[in-house]
Amino acid sequence: MALEFRSQMDDAWYDARIVMDGYDCLRVKFIGFPDDHDEVFDANNLTSFKDIAEFRRRFRPVSVQVQDNECSQVAKGTLVCVAHAVCPDDRRFYDAVVYKVLHEEHRFVKGEEECPCSFILFWRHGPKAGCLTVQDLENICRVQPRRSKMNPLLTSFLETAREKIEITLSKICATPHEPAYDEKACRPSVSQRLKQTLGDD
């Protein structure tokens, strides 16, 4: 199953595949990169259900390049994955939201439709986070909806992490605790205070 993964190293999206690395570890392998770029995650480091949910959101189906005849699908408010040139031969992909579309009439060159439209984007993360920039369609990919059915290896890894958290919580709940201080029980009653007052007299 093809996946996109948002790297913890630079927060960019990459095409990736996953493999189990032992029982507790998941290895993310980036397509087109050597093994020394792999990122390895240990289920023991996901210590809360929030950690599990955040890690799950780092995976999604592979985004699809928008074709020139599909530019009408890139409307205001659309979430897109956009190429950002870190240097001339290094493009990385980050999420942005379409702020405005500057429409231009399409032209045909040798029978092929070409889109000259411009897209003003608001970047959600990455080097341009919080900024508006103008992009051509060739730099834009359409983000695919997340599937309810996840990659089986990812499902297994997250289930392992969830079980470890539940075991830890059950041990905490089973540990005897000191009785809580009961302020009401320690405070003298009205009748006791009255007896003490009469006795003093």
Accessible surface in RSA format (square Angstrom, percent):
REM  Atomic radii and reference values for relative SASA: ProtOr
REM  Chains: A
REM  Algorithm: Lee & Richards
REM  Probe-radius: 1.40
REM  Slices: 20
REM RES _ NUM      All-atoms   Total-Side   Main-Chain    Non-polar    All polar
REM                ABS   REL    ABS   REL    ABS   REL    ABS   REL    ABS   REL
RES MET A   1   116.17  60.2  47.30  31.3  68.88 164.0  59.07  50.2  57.11  75.7
RES ALA A   2    69.30  63.7  49.90  77.0  19.40  44.1  58.27  82.1  11.03  29.2
RES LEU A   3    10.02   5.6   9.45   6.8   0.57   1.4   9.45   6.6   0.57   1.5
RES GLU A   4    10.53   6.0  10.53   8.0   0.00   0.0   0.79   1.5   9.75   8.0
RES PHE A   5     0.05   0.0   0.05   0.0   0.00   0.0   0.05   0.0   0.00   0.0
RES ARG A   6    55.40  23.3  55.40  28.2   0.00   0.0   2.23   3.0  53.17  32.2
RES SER A   7     3.38   2.9   3.30   4.4   0.08   0.2   0.68   1.4   2.71   3.8
RES GLN A   8   104.59  58.5  74.53  54.5  30.07  71.6  18.32  39.0  86.27  65.4
RES MET A   9   160.78  83.3 127.50  84.4  33.28  79.2  99.86  84.9  60.92  80.7
RES ASP A  10    39.48  27.7  21.59  21.5  17.89  42.3  26.18  61.6  13.31  13.3
RES ASP A  11    42.99  30.1  42.05  41.9   0.94   2.2  23.45  55.2  19.54  19.5
RES ALA A  12     0.00   0.0   0.00   0.0   0.00   0.0   0.00   0.0   0.00   0.0
RES TRP A  13    10.06   4.0   5.12   2.5   4.94  11.6   5.23   2.8   4.83   7.8
RES TYR A  14    42.20  19.7  36.29  20.6   5.91  15.4  31.91  24.0  10.29  12.7
RES ASP A  15    65.26  45.7  58.51  58.2   6.74  15.9  10.31  24.3  54.94  54.8
RES ALA A  16     1.43   1.3   0.22   0.3   1.22   2.8   0.22   0.3   1.22   3.2
RES ARG A  17   122.57  51.5 121.55  62.0   1.02   2.4  47.77  65.3  74.80  45.3
RES ILE A  18    10.84   6.2   0.79   0.6  10.05  24.2   0.79   0.6  10.05  27.3
RES VAL A  19    47.00  30.9  46.61  42.2   0.39   0.9  47.00  40.8   0.00   0.0
RES MET A  20    59.81  31.0  35.66  23.6  24.15  57.5  35.66  30.3  24.15  32.0
RES ASP A  21    55.55  38.9  45.61  45.4   9.94  23.5   7.89  18.6  47.66  47.5
RES GLY A  22    58.87  72.6   0.00   N/A  58.87  72.6  42.85 117.6  16.01  35.9
RES TYR A  23   157.02  73.3 139.74  79.5  17.28  45.0 119.26  89.6  37.76  46.5
RES ASP A  24    34.95  24.5  32.38  32.2   2.57   6.1   8.29  19.5  26.66  26.6
RES CYS A  25    28.08  21.2  28.08  31.3   0.00   0.0   0.58   1.5  27.50  29.7
RES LEU A  26     0.00   0.0   0.00   0.0   0.00   0.0   0.00   0.0   0.00   0.0
RES ARG A  27    68.35  28.7  68.35  34.8   0.00   0.0   9.32  12.7  59.03  35.8
RES VAL A  28     0.00   0.0   0.00   0.0   0.00   0.0   0.00   0.0   0.00   0.0
RES LYS A  29    34.03  16.6  33.83  20.8   0.20   0.5  23.97  21.6  10.06  10.7
RES PHE A  30    15.29   7.6   9.61   6.0   5.68  14.8   9.81   5.9   5.48  15.7
RES ILE A  31   105.96  60.3  87.40  65.1  18.56  44.7  93.45  67.3  12.51  33.9
RES GLY A  32    80.59  99.4   0.00   N/A  80.59  99.4  41.48 113.8  39.11  87.6
RES PHE A  33    92.21  46.1  72.50  44.9  19.71  51.3  74.43  45.1  17.79  50.9
RES PRO A  34    80.83  58.9  67.87  61.9  12.97  47.1  79.63  65.7   1.20   7.5
RES ASP A  35    99.70  69.8  90.48  90.1   9.21  21.8  29.72  70.0  69.97  69.8
RES ASP A  36   125.45  87.9  82.78  82.4  42.67 100.9  50.98 120.0  74.47  74.3
RES HIS A  37    92.13  50.4  79.86  55.5  12.27  31.4  60.56  62.4  31.57  36.7
RES ASP A  38    24.16  16.9   3.64   3.6  20.52  48.5   1.54   3.6  22.62  22.6
RES GLU A  39    18.87  10.8  14.83  11.2   4.05   9.6  16.02  31.0   2.85   2.3
RES VAL A  40    70.50  46.4  40.29  36.5  30.21  72.8  40.29  35.0  30.21  81.9
RES PHE A  41    24.42  12.2  21.31  13.2   3.11   8.1  24.42  14.8   0.00   0.0
RES ASP A  42    44.54  31.2  41.46  41.3   3.09   7.3   9.31  21.9  35.24  35.1
RES ALA A  43     0.34   0.3   0.00   0.0   0.34   0.8   0.00   0.0   0.34   0.9
RES ASN A  44    76.78  52.9  58.82  56.8  17.96  43.2  26.54  63.9  50.23  48.6
RES ASN A  45   109.00  75.2  90.45  87.4  18.55  44.7  25.55  61.5  83.45  80.7
RES LEU A  46    23.18  12.9  20.58  14.7   2.60   6.5  20.58  14.5   2.60   7.0
RES THR A  47   100.32  71.3  76.32  77.4  23.99  57.2  57.30  77.0  43.02  65.0
RES SER A  48    41.96  35.5  39.46  52.7   2.50   5.8  36.95  78.7   5.02   7.0
RES PHE A  49    95.04  47.5  88.17  54.6   6.88  17.9  88.56  53.7   6.48  18.6
RES LYS A  50   144.67  70.6 134.96  82.8   9.72  23.1  83.56  75.2  61.11  65.1
RES ASP A  51    42.04  29.4  38.86  38.7   3.17   7.5   6.84  16.1  35.20  35.1
RES ILE A  52     7.25   4.1   7.25   5.4   0.00   0.0   7.25   5.2   0.00   0.0
RES ALA A  53    41.22  37.9  34.80  53.7   6.41  14.6  40.69  57.3   0.53   1.4
RES GLU A  54    74.29  42.7  70.83  53.6   3.46   8.2  24.67  47.7  49.62  40.5
RES PHE A  55     7.66   3.8   4.81   3.0   2.85   7.4   7.06   4.3   0.60   1.7
RES ARG A  56    48.49  20.4  48.49  24.7   0.00   0.0  26.02  35.6  22.46  13.6
RES ARG A  57   122.52  51.4 120.79  61.6   1.73   4.1  50.48  69.0  72.04  43.7
RES ARG A  58    41.75  17.5  41.75  21.3   0.00   0.0   0.18   0.2  41.58  25.2
RES PHE A  59     1.26   0.6   1.26   0.8   0.00   0.0   1.26   0.8   0.00   0.0
RES ARG A  60     7.51   3.2   4.91   2.5   2.60   6.2   3.88   5.3   3.63   2.2
RES PRO A  61    10.61   7.7  10.60   9.7   0.01   0.0  10.61   8.8   0.00   0.0
RES VAL A  62    42.88  28.2  36.23  32.8   6.65  16.0  36.23  31.5   6.65  18.0
RES SER A  63    12.79  10.8   1.61   2.2  11.18  25.7   1.61   3.4  11.18  15.7
RES VAL A  64    66.69  43.9  63.83  57.8   2.86   6.9  66.69  57.9   0.00   0.0
RES GLN A  65    68.32  38.2  62.73  45.8   5.59  13.3  42.42  90.3  25.90  19.6
RES VAL A  66     4.08   2.7   0.00   0.0   4.08   9.8   0.00   0.0   4.08  11.1
RES GLN A  67    94.19  52.7  93.16  68.1   1.03   2.4  32.63  69.5  61.56  46.7
RES ASP A  68    51.11  35.8  49.43  49.2   1.68   4.0   4.56  10.7  46.55  46.4
RES ASN A  69   105.52  72.8  77.17  74.6  28.35  68.3  17.16  41.3  88.36  85.4
RES GLU A  70    44.63  25.6  43.29  32.7   1.34   3.2   9.84  19.0  34.79  28.4
RES CYS A  71    10.78   8.2   9.71  10.8   1.07   2.5   0.00   0.0  10.78  11.6
RES SER A  72    93.00  78.6  70.40  94.0  22.60  52.1  51.19 109.0  41.81  58.6
RES GLN A  73    92.22  51.6  71.86  52.5  20.36  48.5  35.48  75.5  56.74  43.0
RES VAL A  74     3.11   2.0   1.30   1.2   1.81   4.4   1.30   1.1   1.81   4.9
RES ALA A  75    51.61  47.5  47.89  73.9   3.72   8.5  51.61  72.7   0.00   0.0
RES LYS A  76   160.97  78.5 136.40  83.7  24.57  58.5  78.86  71.0  82.11  87.5
RES GLY A  77    51.33  63.3   0.00   N/A  51.33  63.3  26.66  73.2  24.67  55.2
RES THR A  78    35.37  25.2  27.55  27.9   7.82  18.6  25.46  34.2   9.91  15.0
RES LEU A  79    58.36  32.5  50.51  36.1   7.86  19.7  50.51  35.5   7.86  21.1
RES VAL A  80     0.36   0.2   0.36   0.3   0.00   0.0   0.36   0.3   0.00   0.0
RES CYS A  81     1.31   1.0   1.31   1.5   0.00   0.0   0.00   0.0   1.31   1.4
RES VAL A  82     0.00   0.0   0.00   0.0   0.00   0.0   0.00   0.0   0.00   0.0
RES ALA A  83     6.19   5.7   0.83   1.3   5.36  12.2   0.90   1.3   5.29  14.0
RES HIS A  84    33.12  18.1  30.64  21.3   2.48   6.3  15.37  15.8  17.75  20.7
RES ALA A  85    64.21  59.0  42.80  66.1  21.41  48.7  42.80  60.3  21.41  56.7
RES VAL A  86    70.99  46.7  43.02  38.9  27.97  67.4  45.38  39.4  25.61  69.5
RES CYS A  87    53.35  40.4  46.25  51.6   7.10  16.7  31.66  80.2  21.70  23.4
RES PRO A  88   140.95 102.7 103.43  94.3  37.52 136.4 114.08  94.2  26.87 167.0
RES ASP A  89   134.83  94.4  97.66  97.2  37.17  87.9  48.60 114.4  86.23  86.0
RES ASP A  90    40.34  28.3  37.34  37.2   3.00   7.1  13.66  32.1  26.69  26.6
RES ARG A  91   123.91  52.0 100.64  51.3  23.27  55.4  38.64  52.8  85.28  51.7
RES ARG A  92    64.17  26.9  62.96  32.1   1.21   2.9   2.89   4.0  61.28  37.1
RES PHE A  93    55.83  27.9  55.80  34.6   0.03   0.1  55.80  33.8   0.03   0.1
RES TYR A  94     4.50   2.1   4.50   2.6   0.00   0.0   0.09   0.1   4.41   5.4
RES ASP A  95    12.99   9.1  12.99  12.9   0.00   0.0   0.96   2.2  12.04  12.0
RES ALA A  96     0.00   0.0   0.00   0.0   0.00   0.0   0.00   0.0   0.00   0.0
RES VAL A  97    43.68  28.7  43.66  39.5   0.02   0.1  43.66  37.9   0.02   0.1
RES VAL A  98     1.22   0.8   0.00   0.0   1.22   2.9   0.00   0.0   1.22   3.3
RES TYR A  99   116.82  54.5 111.11  63.2   5.71  14.9  67.45  50.7  49.38  60.9
RES LYS A 100   108.49  52.9 107.45  65.9   1.03   2.5  54.18  48.8  54.30  57.8
RES VAL A 101    22.69  14.9   7.52   6.8  15.16  36.5   7.52   6.5  15.16  41.1
RES LEU A 102    71.15  39.6  67.48  48.3   3.67   9.2  71.14  50.0   0.00   0.0
RES HIS A 103   132.36  72.3 106.09  73.7  26.27  67.2  75.23  77.5  57.13  66.5
RES GLU A 104   100.92  57.9  89.03  67.4  11.89  28.3  19.83  38.4  81.08  66.2
RES GLU A 105   160.99  92.4 135.01 102.1  25.99  61.9  58.29 112.7 102.70  83.9
RES HIS A 106    45.20  24.7  29.15  20.3  16.05  41.1  24.90  25.7  20.30  23.6
RES ARG A 107   126.86  53.3 122.19  62.3   4.66  11.1  51.69  70.6  75.16  45.6
RES PHE A 108   138.59  69.3 107.95  66.9  30.64  79.7 107.95  65.4  30.64  87.7
RES VAL A 109    65.65  43.2  61.06  55.3   4.60  11.1  63.58  55.2   2.07   5.6
RES LYS A 110   201.63  98.4 156.49  96.0  45.14 107.5 116.30 104.7  85.33  90.9
RES GLY A 111    68.91  85.0   0.00   N/A  68.91  85.0  35.61  97.7  33.30  74.6
RES GLU A 112   120.08  68.9 119.29  90.2   0.79   1.9  40.28  77.9  79.79  65.1
RES GLU A 113    53.60  30.8  39.88  30.2  13.72  32.7   9.11  17.6  44.49  36.3
RES GLU A 114    61.65  35.4  61.65  46.6   0.00   0.0  20.23  39.1  41.41  33.8
RES CYS A 115    18.82  14.2   0.00   0.0  18.82  44.2   0.14   0.4  18.68  20.1
RES PRO A 116    37.78  27.5  15.68  14.3  22.10  80.3  25.38  21.0  12.40  77.1
RES CYS A 117     2.36   1.8   1.35   1.5   1.01   2.4   0.00   0.0   2.36   2.5
RES SER A 118    27.20  23.0  27.20  36.3   0.00   0.0   2.29   4.9  24.91  34.9
RES PHE A 119     0.07   0.0   0.07   0.0   0.00   0.0   0.07   0.0   0.00   0.0
RES ILE A 120    32.17  18.3  32.17  24.0   0.00   0.0  32.17  23.2   0.00   0.0
RES LEU A 121     0.00   0.0   0.00   0.0   0.00   0.0   0.00   0.0   0.00   0.0
RES PHE A 122    86.96  43.5  86.96  53.9   0.00   0.0  86.96  52.7   0.00   0.0
RES TRP A 123     2.32   0.9   1.80   0.9   0.52   1.2   1.80   1.0   0.52   0.8
RES ARG A 124   139.27  58.5 110.41  56.3  28.86  68.7  20.40  27.9 118.87  72.0
RES HIS A 125    27.25  14.9  25.23  17.5   2.02   5.2  27.00  27.8   0.25   0.3
RES GLY A 126    22.62  27.9   0.00   N/A  22.62  27.9   8.50  23.3  14.11  31.6
RES PRO A 127    88.74  64.7  45.28  41.3  43.45 158.0  58.91  48.6  29.83 185.4
RES LYS A 128    80.18  39.1  79.95  49.1   0.23   0.6  24.91  22.4  55.28  58.9
RES ALA A 129    51.83  47.7  31.34  48.4  20.50  46.6  31.48  44.3  20.35  53.9
RES GLY A 130    51.29  63.3   0.00   N/A  51.29  63.3  23.26  63.8  28.03  62.8
RES CYS A 131    60.17  45.5  55.33  61.7   4.84  11.4  12.84  32.5  47.33  51.0
RES LEU A 132    91.41  50.9  64.11  45.9  27.30  68.6  64.21  45.1  27.20  73.2
RES THR A 133    30.32  21.6  23.42  23.7   6.91  16.5  30.32  40.7   0.00   0.0
RES VAL A 134    89.86  59.1  66.67  60.4  23.19  55.9  66.67  57.9  23.19  62.9
RES GLN A 135    31.61  17.7  28.88  21.1   2.72   6.5   2.72   5.8  28.88  21.9
RES ASP A 136    76.63  53.7  75.21  74.9   1.42   3.4  14.01  33.0  62.62  62.5
RES LEU A 137     6.54   3.6   5.34   3.8   1.20   3.0   5.34   3.7   1.20   3.2
RES GLU A 138   123.41  70.9 107.50  81.3  15.91  37.9  40.97  79.2  82.44  67.3
RES ASN A 139    29.47  20.3  28.25  27.3   1.22   2.9   1.83   4.4  27.64  26.7
RES ILE A 140     0.00   0.0   0.00   0.0   0.00   0.0   0.00   0.0   0.00   0.0
RES CYS A 141    13.67  10.3  13.67  15.2   0.00   0.0   0.11   0.3  13.57  14.6
RES ARG A 142    61.02  25.6  61.02  31.1   0.00   0.0  25.33  34.6  35.69  21.6
RES VAL A 143    27.12  17.8  12.21  11.1  14.91  35.9  12.21  10.6  14.91  40.4
RES GLN A 144    43.91  24.6  42.31  30.9   1.60   3.8   9.38  20.0  34.53  26.2
RES PRO A 145   112.32  81.9  96.56  88.0  15.76  57.3 108.99  90.0   3.33  20.7
RES ARG A 146   108.19  45.4  80.64  41.1  27.55  65.6  45.83  62.6  62.36  37.8
RES ARG A 147   125.38  52.6 113.98  58.1  11.41  27.2  48.44  66.2  76.95  46.6
RES SER A 148   123.85 104.7  81.11 108.2  42.75  98.5  60.58 129.0  63.27  88.6
RES LYS A 149   157.03  76.6 148.92  91.4   8.11  19.3  98.16  88.4  58.87  62.7
RES MET A 150    46.39  24.0  35.10  23.2  11.29  26.9  38.65  32.9   7.74  10.3
RES ASN A 151    15.09  10.4  13.86  13.4   1.23   3.0   0.00   0.0  15.09  14.6
RES PRO A 152    91.16  66.4  81.17  74.0   9.98  36.3  86.50  71.4   4.66  29.0
RES LEU A 153    67.94  37.8  67.88  48.6   0.05   0.1  67.94  47.7   0.00   0.0
RES LEU A 154     1.92   1.1   1.92   1.4   0.00   0.0   1.92   1.3   0.00   0.0
RES THR A 155    59.66  42.4  58.51  59.3   1.15   2.7  54.24  72.8   5.43   8.2
RES SER A 156    57.49  48.6  49.83  66.5   7.66  17.6  26.00  55.4  31.49  44.1
RES PHE A 157     0.09   0.0   0.05   0.0   0.04   0.1   0.09   0.1   0.00   0.0
RES LEU A 158     4.55   2.5   4.55   3.3   0.00   0.0   4.55   3.2   0.00   0.0
RES GLU A 159    75.07  43.1  75.07  56.8   0.00   0.0  32.35  62.6  42.71  34.9
RES THR A 160    10.54   7.5   9.85  10.0   0.69   1.6   2.30   3.1   8.24  12.5
RES ALA A 161     0.01   0.0   0.00   0.0   0.01   0.0   0.00   0.0   0.01   0.0
RES ARG A 162    77.61  32.6  77.61  39.6   0.00   0.0  23.11  31.6  54.50  33.0
RES GLU A 163    74.90  43.0  74.04  56.0   0.86   2.0  22.70  43.9  52.20  42.6
RES LYS A 164    59.54  29.0  56.36  34.6   3.17   7.6  26.96  24.3  32.57  34.7
RES ILE A 165    13.56   7.7  11.03   8.2   2.53   6.1  13.54   9.7   0.02   0.1
RES GLU A 166    86.74  49.8  81.31  61.5   5.43  12.9  29.84  57.7  56.90  46.5
RES ILE A 167    95.59  54.4  94.03  70.0   1.56   3.8  95.53  68.8   0.05   0.1
RES THR A 168    74.05  52.7  72.75  73.7   1.30   3.1  48.51  65.2  25.54  38.6
RES LEU A 169    82.97  46.2  82.88  59.3   0.09   0.2  82.92  58.2   0.05   0.1
RES SER A 170    63.03  53.3  51.88  69.2  11.15  25.7  46.72  99.5  16.31  22.9
RES LYS A 171   140.11  68.4 134.28  82.4   5.83  13.9  84.75  76.3  55.36  59.0
RES ILE A 172    96.37  54.8  93.53  69.7   2.84   6.8  96.35  69.4   0.02   0.1
RES CYS A 173   107.48  81.3  76.05  84.8  31.42  73.8  32.20  81.6  75.28  81.2
RES ALA A 174    81.98  75.4  49.25  76.0  32.73  74.4  60.50  85.2  21.48  56.9
RES THR A 175    72.55  51.6  66.47  67.4   6.07  14.5  50.71  68.1  21.83  33.0
RES PRO A 176   125.72  91.6  98.79  90.1  26.93  97.9 110.53  91.3  15.19  94.4
RES HIS A 177   138.11  75.5 105.91  73.6  32.20  82.4  81.58  84.1  56.53  65.8
RES GLU A 178   156.61  89.9 136.56 103.3  20.05  47.7  63.28 122.4  93.34  76.2
RES PRO A 179   121.38  88.5  93.95  85.6  27.43  99.7 105.17  86.8  16.21 100.8
RES ALA A 180    94.91  87.3  65.40 100.9  29.52  67.1  74.46 104.9  20.46  54.2
RES TYR A 181   169.39  79.1 135.79  77.3  33.60  87.4 114.37  85.9  55.02  67.8
RES ASP A 182    78.01  54.6  69.68  69.4   8.33  19.7  27.01  63.6  51.00  50.9
RES GLU A 183   103.25  59.3  99.29  75.1   3.95   9.4  25.71  49.7  77.54  63.3
RES LYS A 184   165.67  80.8 156.51  96.0   9.16  21.8  99.32  89.4  66.35  70.7
RES ALA A 185    79.76  73.3  39.70  61.3  40.06  91.1  51.95  73.2  27.82  73.7
RES CYS A 186    82.96  62.8  50.49  56.3  32.46  76.3  25.19  63.8  57.77  62.3
RES ARG A 187   130.36  54.7 114.50  58.4  15.86  37.8  48.16  65.8  82.20  49.8
RES PRO A 188    56.58  41.2  50.25  45.8   6.33  23.0  54.77  45.2   1.81  11.3
RES SER A 189    54.64  46.2  43.41  57.9  11.22  25.9  50.59 107.7   4.05   5.7
RES VAL A 190   109.12  71.8 106.22  96.2   2.90   7.0 106.22  92.3   2.90   7.9
RES SER A 191    65.32  55.2  59.80  79.8   5.52  12.7  43.03  91.6  22.29  31.2
RES GLN A 192    95.62  53.5  93.71  68.5   1.91   4.5  25.83  55.0  69.79  52.9
RES ARG A 193   109.40  45.9 107.81  55.0   1.59   3.8  49.02  67.0  60.38  36.6
RES LEU A 194   105.03  58.5 101.38  72.5   3.65   9.2 104.54  73.4   0.49   1.3
RES LYS A 195   151.87  74.1 142.32  87.3   9.55  22.7  87.38  78.7  64.49  68.7
RES GLN A 196   110.02  61.5 100.90  73.7   9.12  21.7  43.86  93.3  66.16  50.2
RES THR A 197    76.40  54.3  73.56  74.6   2.84   6.8  52.23  70.2  24.17  36.5
RES LEU A 198   115.93  64.6 102.76  73.5  13.18  33.1 103.03  72.4  12.90  34.7
RES GLY A 199    65.87  81.2   0.00   N/A  65.87  81.2  38.14 104.7  27.74  62.1
RES ASP A 200   127.73  89.5  90.37  89.9  37.36  88.3  31.25  73.5  96.48  96.2
RES ASP A 201   145.28 101.8  81.28  80.9  64.00 151.3  49.29 116.0  95.99  95.7
END  Absolute sums over single chains surface
CHAIN  1 A    13145.9      10750.3       2395.6       7235.4       5910.5
END  Absolute sums over all chains
TOTAL         13145.9      10750.3       2395.6       7235.4       5910.5
